């Protein structure tokens, strides 16, 4: 079996020729090749020597549309170069838990996918191949479906997170120990072998971001009525695609309610309502990066 190449094996002047700095090609995850990830590593700011300060890592989680390639947009690249930091974009394809599956990665657990374990596997690979990147603690931002993933990952692995920016999720998991996952956290020990510890969540810097006009229910009432009736009539069970409950509220109301409930639980979060935008990741992203910037710089 081939031994994975590490940047510590390659002379610094050849790292770019080996595609190990700059835009790193999309790579299949060894422990689950259905999942892949891309990296951007500022070429002039990376040092494989473990002695200098390591580059911080920002994980950018895609939404339902799987537009993970926003990693390569100018604002993300200039941010990575300016900090400096590495940016990692995992890709969880649709259809992993059935032909119509769009949502399983957001819940972290399904019959055929543990996206939390896949994320940890990616971090292990990055740590082995890029020893100059810090992976024991990292930063996360996710919008829409990526915001759902980020919020739930926070509950299960707060000790791994330095800060998190949760953008406009359609649904969230309440810190409710009387309801099962993903509505609440009562059974995380059974599902994940992890217990949710509020004291650890309180140690993470948290931002919630949503547009002031992001107040419409995705698809509308007619869509949800049709979908529920369609699923009831299908002979084939659709449990993987219906694991997330009906979207009852707009994303603005959803995040306002989460912000209030966290305050009751003594969990601090910064709620940013961006004036004049709806469900628009590109317009929300500058506010997410602005929140993370001083925190990442303080980590260097």
Steps between C-alpha positions, in 0.01 A plus 500: 500500500630844412607715794324838498734782407556760771628851450780408738622260227520769232753783470319831542577614145319195361179516705308687229623259231364216716163682530540518877466878538275749326196324352526141617305266266171357623593184689298191593491424871690179563262360763190583289583580134141613440598816687769734372662830592689790348757728662646840437833559673669842454817397310732760654370461855522125552790336683513123543747533789299414812692749715360831365145603578259291295251648255148521645237298314160630390246236392234627255200264485280506189123524493245273336602625155854363559667821381819405682706667225427842651830421672662630181323835489709813542372594845592160643845496340586853605380423853723189518801691369444797730451312827683270409302177541423183309142446381350152475179425309354150552261363237217271611328393176125466477364146483723340765204370701261422216430622146306805617721590797593866529516548875673212678834680540327783688381264774850345548341153529309278258481131415798526265679822591665643809597839366646597838740206478579587139586854608729369773659262245571794270666685786715197578615484136577871495700470822708215355563654158526867600670512842526877468120537534336496841217246516455432872297823522352667196240747374174415323257695286199361319199651327152350456549119506859568600369705790299198616811280486704762686244551776470129570875442480537772767279300738701181460859627465529842667848416629626493140362844411662837553207689346199433279281704268155351435329653200125481435416134572149393407474283809701479820546256786384631834710449810214290631581187700140377480489460119689261276741606226473702281218691678690481830802335659350230724651200318840622382676244719320221313540647152847651522652368822525868594324693772412866449670712768368859516802620698725405207273673249523819707876512435455539122462840330169477308344717232153460351445672162179548301353748255223735610294379202572130554154448644336268248452127553699309240272376222190653654201339671379329183836328453504354850141380472578329170820343636331360809217348295744364242711328765196345663388356168836357399550130563876552534581643839658847478630525856841638406362795308231575759730476803491876535157622599279729298639853477244701694663847514722728300870490581492841667244384756684170545828670593332761719335219697827307528679814620238553770501138612881494522491815710269316741759220509774760566665438164626823348457551128527805277192538279560700182191581292626629166271774374346466156606148407300178476648149484823606327823334609725727296360811666508350850853360472682835552329535839601147594862562402500832686397321819765231460787727392616630842452156654714331236767769527509453876562129441816561294 
